[in-house]
Amino acid sequence: MPRLYDEEPRSIFIIPNPLRFLSHKARQIGVYASGVLFAIAWWVFIDALVNSAKNRDDITHMGFEDWVSGILSTLGMIVINLIDKSRLHGEEYAYAGSSLVWKARLFLFLGFALIAGGFAGSFCVLIVKYIVYLESSKPEIFYGAAGVVQCGLIMISTIVLWIAQNTQEEYEYNVHL
């Protein structure tokens, strides 16, 4: 009877990965899932925007302050996913010379700061504009919640795309010299 620990383990877990059959398509699935999340995020916001325009109330009209958080989160997603991931793996801590490691880390930080700022801004708009000012009237709170959902989905989409870009195809080899 073969024992559980006789051979060299391929995983650190006792139970093998049940989703192993998806490993060769993980990159494509991740990229498509990220795109779907991003599209749903903007669809939710545009749905709230159309409902706001249909309402035609000056008090409940969605303005530029509602757009800013989604734009910041989208810019953060673009900045994060344009960074060459190989530039982040460096051992140099010298901030002088032609080292690109610290520049890549700086832009990664700025991208995450944009996403976090957009997410925090959407919460501020929800609380200040739609809960405090309008005293949480039911139809109008959806407009603020749509901004929060939009920024949350963009944040999740960014994480999914980051992970999908860091997975390797079967024919790729990661060689560090």
Disulfide bonds with the S-S distance in Angstrom:
none
